[in-house]
Amino acid sequence: MKIFISSLFLLILVESHSQLNAQTHQTHYPNGNLRSSGTLVDGQQHGQWQYFYPNGSLNVDTQYKKGKQYGVCQTYCPDGGIMSVENYEYDYLVDSAKYYYCSGQLKRVGVYKRGLYEGPWLSYHENGEIKYKGSYYLGEPHGEWFTYNESGMLVEEGSYKEGEYDGLWKFYNNDGQLTFEGNYAFGKEVGEWYQYSKKGKKKLYKKYD
């Protein structure tokens, strides 16, 4: 019981010290408009901070913990629409993230792990069609990837290995017709590559070492 009371008293002292050392800090643009606003505790950013465009509209709404970004960070377009929603832990991007076009359409969605892309990510054209889908490992493309045009037609498909093209890749025109295919190893073309005519006829395009 005495240990609990002592710990509670120490916590209250720490919080009281932080409150006494907390100062509101603001910066301004040359035109006088607010540029940033938040709290400094012992000279470090702490709690909510907001950053603004020169016209006064909100640009960034984020959180800090002892001088490092921590928690949800939201950014906004100049017209007020949401641009991104991210999560931070001590300046590292973590967990889920979403990015938007200023039109409001979702642009990209995926997950970060200690500041690096990790796992499946999806990207969209502004008209809502999928732009690409694939996975990352330690921040690099890894595994199967698919790329689409604004009409939703597949234009590329293949695999990455640790950020490099790997294995069989196929390329299509905007009508979805196969035009080229061939293999990669460590990011370089290898073996026989083939080209396809508009009628689908296959012919050798080039042979790589």
N, C-alpha and C positions, 0 to 999 in steps of 0.2 A: 504493500500500500504506500509506504514512504517512497519507494522507488518510482511508483506511478505518479505521485504528487510532484516529486522532484523533476521528472521528465516533462510533465505538463507545465510546470513553472518555467522550465528552460525553454520550452516551445513558445510560451507566451512572451518571454523576454526576447527571443529571436524575432518573432513577428512584430513586437513593439519597436525593436531596433530598426527593422526594415521599413516600418511605417514612418519613423522619425527621419530616416535617410532617403525617403521617396520624394522625388521632385518631378513636377510636370515639365516636360521639355518640348519646345516647338521650334520649327524652322519655317522660314517664309521665302517665297519667290521675290524677285526684285519688284514685282508689281504689288507686293503686299499680301498676296493670297497665301493661305496656309499651305506649306509643303509637307510637313510631317508633324505628328503629335503623339506623345506617349509618355511613359513614366521611366525615370532613371532611379535605380536603387543602388546606392554606393557607386554611382557613375556608370552602371550597366543598364542596358535596356531590359525591362521586366514588365510582364503583363501585356496588355493590348497596345499595339502601335498601329497607326493609320498613316498612309501616304496618299498624297493628292496630286492630281494633274494641275497644271498652271491655271486652268479655267475654274478650279475649285471642286471638281467632281472627284469622287473617291477612286483611287487607283489600287491600293493594297490595304487589306485589313488582316493583320497577322498577330501572332503572340510570341513573346520572348520569355525565356527563363534564364536569369543570370547572364544576360548578354548573348544568348544563343536562341535561334528560332526554335520554338517548341509548341506543338499543337497545330490547329487548323490555320491555314493561310488561304485567303480568298483574294483574287485579283479581278479587276473590273475594266471593262472597255470605257472609253471616254463618254459614251452615251449612257453608261450605267449598267449595261448588261454584264452578266457574269462571264469572266474569261477563264478562270481556273479555280479548282478547289484541290489543295494539296495538304499533306500532313508532314510535319517535321518532328524530329527528335534530335535536339542538340545540333542544329544546322544540317542534319541529314534528311533528305526526303525519304519517307517510309510509307508503307501501306498504300491504300488506293489513292488514285489521282484522276481527275477529270479536267479536260480542256475543251473550250468552246470557241466557235466562231462568234464574232460580235453580233451576228444575226440570231444567235441563240442555239444554233445547231451544234450538237456534240461533235468535237473534232478528234479527240483521242481519249482513250481510257485504258488504264492498266494499273500496275502495282510497282512500287519501288521497294528495294531492300538496301538499306544503308546507302542511299543516294544513287543507286544504280537500277536501271530497268531490270525487272525480274518477272519471269512467267509470261502468260499471254497478254498481248496488247492489240487493241483494235484502233484503226484510224479511219476517219470518214471524210468524204468529199463534202463540200458545203451544201450540196443538194440532198445529203442524207445517205447516199450510196456508200458502201464500204470501199475504202481506198486501199488498205492492206490489212492483213491479219497474220500474226506470227508470234513467236515466243522469243524471250531473251534469257540469257544465262550470264550472270555477272556483268550485266550491262551491254552484252553483245548479242546480236541476232544468233539464234541457235535453234535448229530444227526446221520444220516445214514453214514456208512463207508463201503467201498468195497476194498478188497485187491486181487491182481492178481499176477500170477507167470510170469516168463519171456516169456512164450508162449502166454500170454494174457488170460489164463484161470482163472476164478474166484475161489479163494481158501478160502476166508472168506467174510461174509457179516453180518452186524448187526448194532446196534446203541450204541452210547455213550450218557451219560448224565453227564455233568460237569466233563468229564475226566474219568468216570467209565463205564465199560460194563453195558448195560442196555437193558432189553427185550430179544427178540429172536435172537440168533446167529446161523448161519449155517456155517459148515466147509466142504470143498471139497478137494479131492485129486488132484494131478497134471493133471489128465485126466478130471477134471470137475465133478466127481461123488460125490454126497453128502455122507459124512461119519459120521458126528455127527451133532446134533442140540440140543439146550436147551436154557433155559432162565437164565438171570442174573438180580440181583437186587443189586444196590450199589457195583458193581464190583465182586460179588460172585455168584457162581452157585446156583440156586434154582430150586425146583420142579423136574420133571422127565426129564432126558436126554436120548436121543436115539442114537443108533448106527445103521448104514446101511451096509449091506453086499454088496459085489461086484455085486450081482444080484438085489440090491435095496430093500432087505428085511429089514424091520424095527424091532428092538428089544430094550427093555429097557436096557440101559447101567448102569445107576445109578440114585437113587432118593436122592435128597438133601433136607435138612430141609428148 
